[in-house]
Amino acid sequence: MSSAIVFQAAQATPFMTRVRSQKPLIHCITNQVVQNFTANILLAIGASPAMVIAREEVQSFVTVANSLLINIGTVYQATSESMLLAAQQARESNVPWVLDPVAVGTVLPFRTRIAHELLAFRPDVIRANAAEILTLAGEQSSAKGTDSQDSTEAALDSALRLAEQYQTIVAVTGETDYITDGKTIYAIKGGDVALTRVTGTGCSLSAMVAALIAGAEDKLLATATACYMMKKAAELANKQFGLGTFAVSLLDQLSLLPANVSQGE
């Protein structure tokens, strides 16, 4: 296994600047709990969000979007059909797409089956926590609801295998994020524990990945940039007055990137 390369702020700057100048349209089929927060996160980084979910509309909308996010957090039968149609259309139309396999595992067989069906359409990026990556790779995992009890280090070998098997990029995120295409591995430390205490930060990160890879030639660096942005904004966000202030301040700090990067690289 290759050793991980520490991702540098200088590598992120061109991608952060690019998303603001191009304002990509991101088609989000996502967790109902986090739609509003996700939309605001995308707006904060300069992208344009659209939550188009109806099976009658998803295929046509995918063709005009710059990127697609599929997040299975609150999946049910009707939305699963929309997800599969959208993923198929994205692959046929060469629209980059991101899979966020929220809470896959043996106790939730429906969503786990849908996640594997979606993998057949070869997402450009899989963004998940360690337990979800381990599950997709067929390994034992430990989770409490949507939260992983496994470390990202424990899931790194599985991430490498998934990346190679599906010819994709895998971002396994946690205390240390690892982003790999099966050969190169980038590591990103930092962030803040408050990210785990505010609903929607992980789901929104997946949407950020979709925004950063839109039109990007180097999708590995683009994916790593999204992870870097979330960690950096969390470090800079105001935690003095509690989690409510932190959530708003996180949006503030994302909206100020890349200008505020020099405050603490």
C-alpha positions as CSV (number, residue, x, y, z in Angstrom):
1,M,0.0,0.0,0.0
2,S,1.3,3.5,-0.9
3,S,1.9,5.9,1.9
4,A,-0.5,8.8,2.2
5,I,0.5,12.3,0.9
6,V,-0.4,15.2,3.2
7,F,-2.7,17.4,1.2
8,Q,-1.6,21.1,1.1
9,A,-3.7,24.3,1.1
10,A,-1.9,25.5,-2.1
11,Q,-3.3,22.5,-3.9
12,A,-6.9,23.5,-3.0
13,T,-6.8,27.1,-4.0
14,P,-7.3,26.7,-7.7
15,F,-10.3,24.4,-7.2
16,M,-11.9,26.7,-4.6
17,T,-11.4,29.7,-7.0
18,R,-12.8,27.7,-9.9
19,V,-16.0,26.7,-8.3
20,R,-16.8,30.3,-7.5
21,S,-16.1,31.5,-11.0
22,Q,-18.0,28.7,-12.8
23,K,-21.0,28.3,-10.3
24,P,-21.8,24.7,-11.3
25,L,-25.3,23.5,-11.1
26,I,-25.5,20.6,-8.7
27,H,-28.4,18.1,-8.9
28,C,-29.0,16.8,-5.3
29,I,-31.1,13.8,-4.6
30,T,-30.3,13.8,-0.9
31,N,-31.3,13.1,2.7
32,Q,-34.6,14.9,3.5
33,V,-33.2,15.9,6.9
34,V,-30.4,18.0,5.3
35,Q,-31.8,19.5,2.1
36,N,-31.8,23.1,3.4
37,F,-28.4,22.9,5.0
38,T,-26.9,21.3,2.0
39,A,-28.4,23.9,-0.3
40,N,-26.9,26.7,1.9
41,I,-23.5,25.0,2.0
42,L,-23.4,24.8,-1.8
43,L,-24.4,28.4,-2.1
44,A,-21.7,29.3,0.4
45,I,-18.9,27.8,-1.7
46,G,-20.3,29.4,-4.9
47,A,-22.2,26.5,-6.5
48,S,-25.9,26.4,-7.5
49,P,-28.0,23.7,-5.8
50,A,-31.2,22.0,-7.1
51,M,-33.2,19.4,-5.3
52,V,-35.0,17.6,-8.1
53,I,-36.3,14.2,-6.8
54,A,-39.4,13.1,-8.8
55,R,-38.7,10.1,-11.0
56,E,-40.6,11.9,-13.8
57,E,-38.0,14.7,-13.8
58,V,-34.6,13.3,-12.7
59,Q,-33.4,12.0,-16.0
60,S,-34.0,15.2,-17.9
61,F,-32.5,17.3,-15.1
62,V,-29.3,15.3,-14.9
63,T,-28.6,16.2,-18.5
64,V,-28.5,19.9,-17.8
65,A,-26.7,19.6,-14.4
66,N,-22.9,19.9,-14.1
67,S,-22.8,17.2,-11.4
68,L,-25.1,14.9,-9.4
69,L,-25.2,13.9,-5.8
70,I,-27.0,10.8,-4.6
71,N,-27.4,10.4,-0.9
72,I,-29.4,7.5,0.4
73,G,-29.9,8.8,4.0
74,T,-33.7,8.8,3.9
75,V,-34.2,6.4,0.9
76,Y,-37.6,4.7,0.3
77,Q,-39.0,2.9,-2.7
78,A,-40.0,5.9,-4.8
79,T,-36.8,7.8,-4.2
80,S,-34.7,4.7,-4.8
81,E,-36.2,4.5,-8.3
82,S,-35.3,8.2,-8.9
83,M,-31.8,7.5,-7.7
84,L,-31.3,4.6,-10.0
85,L,-32.7,6.5,-13.0
86,A,-30.5,9.5,-12.2
87,A,-27.4,7.4,-11.8
88,Q,-28.0,5.6,-15.1
89,Q,-28.6,8.9,-16.9
90,A,-25.5,10.5,-15.4
91,R,-23.4,7.6,-16.6
92,E,-25.0,7.7,-20.1
93,S,-24.6,11.5,-20.3
94,N,-21.1,11.6,-18.9
95,V,-22.2,13.8,-16.0
96,P,-20.0,13.3,-12.9
97,W,-21.7,11.9,-9.9
98,V,-21.1,11.2,-6.2
99,L,-22.5,8.4,-4.0
100,D,-23.0,8.9,-0.3
101,P,-24.1,5.5,1.0
102,V,-25.5,6.7,4.4
103,A,-25.9,4.0,7.1
104,V,-25.5,1.0,4.8
105,G,-25.2,-2.2,6.8
106,T,-26.7,-5.6,7.6
107,V,-29.5,-4.1,9.8
108,L,-30.7,-2.0,6.9
109,P,-30.8,-4.4,3.9
110,F,-33.0,-2.2,1.7
111,R,-30.6,0.7,1.5
112,T,-27.6,-1.6,1.3
113,R,-29.1,-3.3,-1.7
114,I,-29.8,0.1,-3.3
115,A,-26.3,1.3,-2.7
116,H,-24.8,-1.8,-4.4
117,E,-27.2,-1.3,-7.3
118,L,-26.0,2.3,-7.6
119,L,-22.4,1.2,-7.6
120,A,-23.1,-0.6,-10.9
121,F,-23.4,2.8,-12.5
122,R,-19.9,3.6,-11.3
123,P,-19.9,6.8,-9.4
124,D,-17.0,9.2,-9.9
125,V,-16.6,9.5,-6.2
126,I,-17.8,7.6,-3.1
127,R,-17.8,9.8,0.0
128,A,-18.5,7.9,3.2
129,N,-17.5,7.3,6.8
130,A,-15.3,4.3,7.7
131,A,-18.1,2.0,8.7
132,E,-19.9,2.6,5.4
133,I,-16.8,2.0,3.3
134,L,-16.1,-1.2,5.2
135,T,-19.7,-2.4,4.6
136,L,-19.5,-1.7,0.9
137,A,-16.3,-3.6,0.7
138,G,-17.9,-6.6,2.4
139,E,-16.0,-6.2,5.7
140,Q,-17.2,-6.1,9.3
141,S,-18.0,-2.6,10.5
142,S,-19.3,-0.9,13.6
143,A,-21.7,2.0,13.5
144,K,-24.2,3.7,15.8
145,G,-27.0,4.9,13.5
146,T,-25.3,7.0,10.9
147,D,-22.1,7.5,12.9
148,S,-19.1,5.3,12.4
149,Q,-17.4,3.6,15.3
150,D,-14.5,2.5,13.0
151,S,-11.5,4.7,12.3
152,T,-10.7,5.9,8.8
153,E,-7.3,4.1,9.1
154,A,-9.2,0.8,9.6
155,A,-11.1,1.4,6.4
156,L,-8.2,2.6,4.2
157,D,-7.4,-0.9,2.7
158,S,-11.1,-1.3,1.9
159,A,-11.2,2.2,0.3
160,L,-8.3,1.2,-1.9
161,R,-10.0,-2.0,-3.0
162,L,-13.3,-0.2,-3.7
163,A,-11.5,2.5,-5.7
164,E,-9.7,-0.2,-7.8
165,Q,-12.8,-2.4,-8.2
166,Y,-15.1,0.4,-9.4
167,Q,-12.4,2.6,-11.0
168,T,-13.6,5.5,-8.8
169,I,-12.3,7.8,-6.1
170,V,-13.1,7.0,-2.5
171,A,-13.1,9.6,0.2
172,V,-13.3,8.1,3.7
173,T,-13.8,10.8,6.1
174,G,-13.4,11.1,9.9
175,E,-10.8,12.4,12.2
176,T,-8.3,12.0,9.3
177,D,-9.7,12.0,5.8
178,Y,-8.2,9.7,3.2
179,I,-8.9,10.3,-0.4
180,T,-7.7,7.7,-3.0
181,D,-8.1,6.5,-6.5
182,G,-6.6,3.2,-5.6
183,K,-3.1,4.3,-6.2
184,T,-2.5,7.8,-4.8
185,I,-3.7,8.5,-1.3
186,Y,-4.1,12.0,0.2
187,A,-4.5,12.5,3.9
188,I,-6.1,15.6,5.5
189,K,-6.1,16.1,9.3
190,G,-7.7,18.9,11.3
191,G,-11.3,19.9,11.4
192,D,-13.2,20.1,14.7
193,V,-15.3,17.6,16.7
194,A,-18.2,20.0,16.4
195,L,-18.7,18.7,12.8
196,T,-19.9,15.5,14.3
197,R,-22.5,17.3,16.5
198,V,-24.3,19.3,13.8
199,T,-26.7,17.5,11.5
200,G,-25.8,17.5,7.8
201,T,-22.1,18.3,7.7
202,G,-21.1,14.9,6.2
203,C,-24.0,14.9,3.8
204,S,-23.2,18.5,2.8
205,L,-19.6,17.5,2.3
206,S,-20.7,15.0,-0.3
207,A,-22.5,17.8,-2.1
208,M,-19.3,19.9,-2.0
209,V,-17.5,17.0,-3.6
210,A,-20.0,17.0,-6.4
211,A,-19.5,20.7,-6.9
212,L,-15.7,20.5,-6.9
213,I,-15.5,17.7,-9.4
214,A,-17.9,19.4,-11.8
215,G,-15.7,20.0,-14.9
216,A,-12.5,19.2,-13.1
217,E,-9.8,17.3,-14.9
218,D,-8.2,16.1,-11.7
219,K,-11.1,14.7,-9.7
220,L,-8.8,13.3,-7.1
221,L,-7.5,16.7,-6.1
222,A,-10.9,18.2,-6.5
223,T,-12.3,15.7,-4.0
224,A,-9.5,16.3,-1.6
225,T,-10.2,20.0,-1.9
226,A,-13.8,19.6,-0.8
227,C,-12.6,17.7,2.3
228,Y,-10.0,20.3,3.0
229,M,-12.5,23.1,2.8
230,M,-14.9,21.5,5.3
231,K,-12.1,20.9,7.8
232,K,-10.6,24.3,7.4
233,A,-14.0,26.0,7.8
234,A,-14.7,24.0,10.9
235,E,-11.3,25.1,12.4
236,L,-12.1,28.7,11.7
237,A,-15.8,28.6,12.7
238,N,-16.9,30.3,16.0
239,K,-17.5,27.7,18.7
240,Q,-17.6,30.1,21.6
241,F,-21.4,30.3,21.9
242,G,-22.3,26.7,21.1
243,L,-23.4,24.5,18.2
244,G,-26.0,26.8,16.8
245,T,-23.4,29.6,16.3
246,F,-21.0,27.0,15.0
247,A,-23.4,25.9,12.3
248,V,-23.9,29.4,11.0
249,S,-20.3,30.3,11.4
250,L,-19.4,27.2,9.3
251,L,-21.4,28.7,6.5
252,D,-19.7,32.0,7.0
253,Q,-16.2,30.5,6.8
254,L,-17.0,28.4,3.7
255,S,-18.4,31.6,2.0
256,L,-15.0,33.3,2.8
257,L,-12.8,30.6,1.3
258,P,-10.2,30.8,-0.1
259,A,-9.5,34.3,1.2
260,N,-9.4,33.1,4.8
261,V,-7.1,30.1,4.3
262,S,-4.0,32.1,5.3
263,Q,-5.4,32.5,8.8
264,G,-4.2,29.0,9.8
265,E,-2.9,26.7,7.2
